[in-house]
Amino acid sequence: MSEQKDLGVLIADNLKPSAHCVTFYKQASRVLAMMQRTIIYKKKAILLRLYKTVVRPLVEQFTAAWSP
């Protein structure tokens, strides 16, 4: 199966966006794991702000391709 990237969206030959979704899911998971390892002071307000700033845009990016 061949995949091409167009305007930042990874599209397969069968026109399913699953490869794009998997790519951004893995990236969001890596960011969450990095936050878990590096943030020592885990106050709810700080973690929520970090999530909204860093992780949520990644999730929203693959959601647009998954369900336009």
Secondary structure, 3 states (H helix, E strand, C coil): CCEEEECCEEEECCCCCHHHHHHHHHHHHHHHHHHHHHCCCCCHHHHHHHHHHHHHHHHHHHHHHHCC
